[in-house]
Amino acid sequence: DISGLHPSKRDIAMVFQSYALYPNMTVSGNIAFGMEIRGVPKEERAKAIAQVSDMLQIGHLLDRKPSQLSGGQRQRV
C-alpha cells in the first residue's frame, strides 16, 4: 500500500493511452527520458535501453523519431 507515501516517493510510472512520445526526441531519447530526469547514469541508461529495445524488438528503431514510426511501433516505444 503506497497511499500514505508522498507522490514523489511512490516510485511508480504510468503509460499514456495515446502514446505520448516527445516528437523532437528519438526512440532512444524517449525511452531514456524518465531515467535521465531521475539522474540515472548514462551507462546504466544505455544498458536499460538496449535491454528494453531487445525485449520489444525495436532495436532497429532507436534513431528514428516518432513521426517515422507506425502505430504499433509507437505503442511498443
C-alpha positions as CSV (number, residue, x, y, z in Angstrom):
1,D,0.0,0.0,0.0
2,I,1.6,3.3,-1.2
3,S,-1.3,5.6,-0.4
4,G,0.4,7.0,2.6
5,L,3.5,8.0,0.7
6,H,4.1,11.4,-0.9
7,P,3.7,11.1,-4.7
8,S,7.4,11.8,-5.3
9,K,8.3,8.7,-3.1
10,R,5.9,6.2,-4.7
11,D,8.4,5.1,-7.5
12,I,5.6,4.4,-10.0
13,A,5.0,5.3,-13.6
14,M,2.1,5.5,-16.0
15,V,1.6,4.7,-19.6
16,F,-0.4,7.1,-21.8
17,Q,-3.2,5.6,-23.9
18,S,-2.3,8.0,-26.7
19,Y,1.4,7.0,-26.9
20,A,2.5,10.5,-25.8
21,L,6.0,10.4,-27.2
22,Y,8.2,13.5,-27.4
23,P,8.2,14.3,-31.2
24,N,11.6,16.0,-31.1
25,M,13.3,13.0,-29.5
26,T,14.4,9.8,-31.0
27,V,13.0,6.4,-29.8
28,S,16.1,6.1,-27.7
29,G,15.7,9.5,-26.2
30,N,12.0,8.8,-25.4
31,I,12.9,5.6,-23.6
32,A,15.8,7.2,-21.7
33,F,13.9,10.4,-20.7
34,G,12.5,9.3,-17.4
35,M,15.8,7.7,-16.3
36,E,17.6,10.9,-17.3
37,I,15.3,13.0,-15.2
38,R,15.8,10.7,-12.2
39,G,19.6,11.0,-12.5
40,V,20.4,7.5,-13.7
41,P,24.0,7.4,-15.0
42,K,24.4,7.4,-18.8
43,E,26.0,3.9,-18.9
44,E,23.1,2.5,-16.9
45,R,20.6,4.2,-19.2
46,A,22.3,2.8,-22.3
47,K,22.2,-0.7,-20.8
48,A,18.5,-0.4,-20.0
49,I,17.7,1.0,-23.5
50,A,19.5,-2.0,-25.1
51,Q,17.7,-4.5,-22.8
52,V,14.2,-3.0,-23.4
53,S,14.7,-2.5,-27.1
54,D,15.8,-6.1,-27.5
55,M,12.8,-7.4,-25.5
56,L,10.4,-5.3,-27.6
57,Q,12.3,-6.0,-30.9
58,I,12.7,-2.3,-31.6
59,G,16.5,-2.0,-31.6
60,H,16.5,-1.0,-35.3
61,L,14.2,1.9,-34.5
62,L,16.3,3.6,-31.8
63,D,17.5,6.5,-34.0
64,R,14.0,7.3,-35.5
65,K,11.6,10.0,-34.5
66,P,8.0,9.1,-33.5
67,S,6.7,10.6,-36.8
68,Q,8.7,7.9,-38.6
69,L,7.1,5.0,-36.8
70,S,3.9,3.0,-37.4
71,G,1.2,2.9,-34.7
72,G,2.3,-0.5,-33.4
73,Q,5.9,0.7,-33.2
74,R,4.8,3.8,-31.3
75,Q,2.9,1.6,-28.9
76,R,6.0,-0.5,-28.2
77,V,8.0,2.6,-27.5
